[in-house]
Amino acid sequence: MREALTRLREAEEANEQQLIALKKALQLEEAQQQQELQKRAAALEEALAQEQVAVEEQLHQSLEAQKQRLAEENQQVLDRYQKNMQSFQEQAIQQIVEGVIGTYGSNQTK
């Protein structure tokens, strides 16, 4: 009976040591997985940051192109305005001259 108790105690101690070894192995595995997870998270954050930079650059380029296009359109409108204004002034001057000539006559006829 003593021998059976001794074997039982030894078996329990062996089981306890095996349990401790398994717990350590599990902790090591968890630590490795956590480290791998952190590496993946860092890689994803870096990829996200790079994507954000690329999107911001694309938006910046698009904005600059739009600003350039608007500046060109603005210049075209200003050119048309100036041309129309000049034409209007020329017409106004011509009408004034014709009015003066009609009222006072021309120098050539006198």
Secondary structure, DSSP 8 states (H G I E B T S, - for coil): -HHHHHHHHHHHHHHHHHHHHHHHHHHHHHHHHHHHHHHHHHHHHHHHHHHHHHHHHHHHHHHHHHHHHHHHHHHHHHHHHHHHHHHHHHHHHHHHHHHHHHHH--GGG-
